[in-house]
């Protein structure tokens, strides 16, 4: 079967943004956002169902829109990633016509051109330099297991693969390592060879059996934060604590307990100076499961002090500006689509932006 996305990404449309598509003057339907992040140059990239939009760092002007042709309708769009310079992107759509989870595409943003197509994708992660792609894929033909594969995007070849043990993965800022929540602990892999460089078991805590979940690495590459989740039998809901690790030896410096009244976290980012981190965390509910409670945005110091909580709901990972003065968050699509920018020092709203659907 010919892939819809293979047909789709053979055509791109690049639309310079005009004031008619800026916030406050929307002439067409509002488009939801699945993920948004700061780029290395201070611009902001936002993934919409049909477009990748670039804005200035204050959400005042939409600078470029790369629109995809013939996306699935309705688009199921939960997988995306971007290189640090925002020049290489990956996207994935759920395809109801196949047995696979998602179909994935990798493309160059400017000038727009396709790089490669992947079937049966579960996750896609472009390295910060934009030269590598980490993928979890269903093993063919029976789709019984997940494989972790590392692609060279220049040659479009697999450098190595292994059965995925479990959990999340994230590149180091220079793209040389991959940190993985695996084998009941935390591991560091060599990105080019897949060799395991380090392994530490899940932290031990009296009365708690931690699992390692989502990961984030500080932009300076010195620390990473890991979701340390455990079942709370007192309230019959799972809880996320936060493990603060050194990256040079995966040494655990501290465990930061979750804020009272909150359970699992669904997105995390560390500030450029490594002194703050932000998470999207689920408020606990009187009637489990907590998945029905919308996540709030919590901003912490790296030493473990909760500075403030901003009522959500928010989705995806938050993102800090390169100078660390602002944090970007994506409101849930069914409540307030778009993106919001907050001042890190006190949580005050700096700006917000709604996205019009481009009329092509």
N, C-alpha and C positions, 0 to 999 in steps of 0.2 A: 504494500500500500504506500502510495506517495504521501509523505508527511505534509500536513497543512503548514507546519512551520518552515519546512524546506522551501515550499512555494512562497510563504510569507516573507521570509528574510532574503529572498532574491531581489526584493524591491524595498527601498527605503524612501521616505519623504522627509526632508529636513526643512523645518519651517522656522525662519527667524521670528522671534516673539515681538509682537506689536502691543501697543497699549490696550487694544481691545481685548487681549487675552490676559491682561494683568489683573491683580486682585482688585475687586471692587467694581469691575466693569465687564461682567461675564455675559456674553451674548449667546452661549450655547450651554448644554447640560454640564453639570459639575461632575468631574471625574474623581473617583476615589484614588487613594495612594496606598500601595502595599509596603513601601519602604522608602526612606529618604536618608541622606547622609551628606556630611561635609566632604568635599574633595580637598586634596592637598593644597590647592591654590586659594581656598576659602570660598569657592562657589559651592552651591548645593545641588545635588542630583536627586531627582525624585522619580521612582518607578510608578507609572500609571498603567492601567490595563492594556492600553494601546500605544503608549509612548514612554520615552525616557526624556525627561525635561530637565534642563539646566537653568538654575536661577543664580542671581547674585547672593552674597552671603547674608543679606538683610531681608530677603524675600520681597524685594521691591520690584524687580524686573525679571521676567522670563527671557533668557538669552537665546536658548535653542531648544527645539523639540525634534527628536528623532522618532518618527511615527512608523509603526509596522503595519503592513498591509495584510488583510485577510486573517486577522487573529481569530481564534475560536470564539463563538458567540453563544452564551456569555463566556467571557474569558475567566478561567480559573487560574490565578496568577500568584502562586505562593512562593516561588523560588527565584531569587535574583542575587547578583553580586556584581562588584565593580572594582577595577584596579584603583590604586591610590590617586593616579592622575586622571581618572575617569575616562580613559581612552579605550579600555577593553571591558565589556560587560557580558554577563551571562543572564539568561532568562529561561524560565521553564513553565509550561502550561500543563495542567492535567488534561489528558486525552481520554474521553469516555469511550472512544471507539477501539481502544486496545486494552490488553491485559496489564499494561505497564502503568506506573504511577504518573510520570510526567514525560513529556518530550522537551528536550533542552536545546537551546541555541547559544552560541558564543559569537560575538560580533565586535568589530571595531566601530567606535562611536564617531570619530571625525578624521577623515571622511567616512561615512557609514559604509561598511561592507561586511558580509558574513565571513566567519572564520571556520566554524564547524557545527554540525548537527549531531545530537546524541539521542538515542532512544532509551526508554526504560530508566530514566534518571530519577533518583530520589533526592539528591542535593547536588548543587554546583557551587564552587567557590573559586573565584579568580584570585591569583596571588597579587599582593600589593604592587609588584613591578609589572604585572600584566603578562608575564611570560609563561606561567603555568596555570593549570586548571585541575583542582581536586574534585573528584566526582564520586559519589556513591551511586551504584547502579545495581539493578537486579540481575542476578546471574541468569544467563540464557542457557538452554531453552525453557527450563522449568520455573524460573523466577523464584526459586526457593531460598536463595541467600542474597546478601548484599555484599558486593565487592567495592573496595576502595581503590580507585585508580588515579594515577597522576599522569596528566597529559602535558607534553611540550606543545604549546600553542603555535610555535614557529613551524614545526614539522607535522603537527597534528597526529603525533604518535604517542602510544602509551609508554612511559618510562618504567613504570612498575605497577604492580597491583597486589593486593592481599585481601583476604576476607575481613570484612569490617567487624571488629570485636563488639563495639557498642559506642554510643554516645556521640558528642559533638566534636568538631575539628576546626582549627583556626590557624592561619599562617602567622609566622613572625613578621614584623614590619618589613624586613629585608627579603622575605620570601625564602630564606634558607632552611627554615624549620617548619614543621607542622606539629602543633600541640593537639593531642587527642585525649578525650575522655574514654579510656579503654581498659579492658582487663581489670575491672574493679579498682581503677585508680586513674592516674594521670601519666601520659607518656609524651616524649618528644621524639619525632622522627626526622631523619634527614630528608629534605624535600626532593632531592635529586635521585636518591637511591632507595628510600623507604626503610632504611636501617633504623632500628630502635636505638636512640642515643641515651635515653634515660627512662626509668620507670619508677614511680612511687605509688604505694598503695593508697587507697582512700583513707583520709584521716580517721583516727580512732577517737571516739568521744564516749564517755560513760553513758549508757542508756540510749545511744543513737547509732544506727547503722547507716552511714552516709553512702549515697550514690553520687557520682560525679556527672553533672549535666552540662549546661551551656558554659562556654568559655569566652573570654575576651582578653586581648593582649594590650598593654599600654603602648601608645605610639612610640615611646622611647625604647621599647623592647625590653625593659628591665623587670617588669612584673606581669603576671597574668592573674585574672580573677576567675574562679570556678564556682559554679552553682553546686553547693553541697546539700543535696535534698535528702530528706528522711521522712518516714511516716510518723505522724503524731497520733498516738492512740488516745491521747486525752481528748482531742477535739475531732478525731476521725478524719483528718485532712493532712495532706503532705505539706511540708515546710521547706523553704530554701534558706539555708545559711550561706555565707559567702567566704570562700577560702582565698586568701591573699598569698600568692606564691612568687618566689623568685624564679626567673626563667633560666638563670645560669646553671642551677642545680636542682630545680623543682622543689626547693626547700619551702616548707609552709611557715610563713611568718606569723599569721594569725587567722583565727576563725571569727568572723563578724556575725553575731546572731541576727536573724531576721527581725525587722521592726515589729513591735506588738501590733496585732491586728492584721498581719499580712502572712500569706502562705508562699506559693510558688512564684518564681520570677520567670518572665517570658521575654527578656531582652536586657542586654547589659553593655555598657561602654565605659572606658576609662579615659580621663582627661589627659591632654598632651603632657602635662607635667607630672602625671601619676599621683596627684594629691587628692583627686576626687573620682568618684564613679557614680554612674546613674543606672537605674534599673527600672523596668516596667514590672511591677509586682501586683499579684492578685490579692485584693482584700479578702479576709476570711468571711465566711457566711455562716449564718445560724443553721442553714439547711444545705449540707454538702450535696453534690460535689462543688468545689470552688470555681470550676471552669466557667460557671455562669456569671461570676463576678467580674466586672471590667477592671483591667489593670490601671493602677495609678503610676505616676512617675515619681520615684524616690531618688533624691540626690544625697550622697554620703561623702564624708571624708574617707581617705584610704585607711585612716587609723580606726574607723568604725563608728563615727558619730553621724547620726542621721541629721542632716541640715534642715530638710523640709520635704513635704510630700505635696505633689500637685495632682488634684483630682482628675481622673481620666474620663473616659477610657482611652488608652493608648495601645498601639500595636507595633510589632517589630522592635528593632534595636534603636535606642536613642543614639545621638551622635554629637560629640563636642566640636566646637569650632577650633581651627588650628591654634588660635591664641588662648583658648580655654575660657573665654568670657561668656560664651553662649552654649546652650544645649538645645538640640533639635529633636522634636518628637512628632509622631504621626498619630493623630486622633483616630479612633475606630471609625470605619467607613459608615456604619449605620447611625452614628451620632453626629459627627462633625468632620466631614471629609476635608482633606487638605493637609497642611503642615503647620506647626507652631514652633516659635523660637522663644526661648526663655533665657533670662539673665541668670548666670550660674550663681552669682553672689547672693541673691535673695529670692530667686524663682519668679521674678516679675515677668509678665508677658511682654516681649519686645515687639513681635510682629506675628502675623498669621497670613496664610495664603491659600486661596482656593484655586483649583485648576479647571479651566474649561476644556471640554472635549473638542479637539480640533476638528473642524469640518473640512474634509479633504475632497 
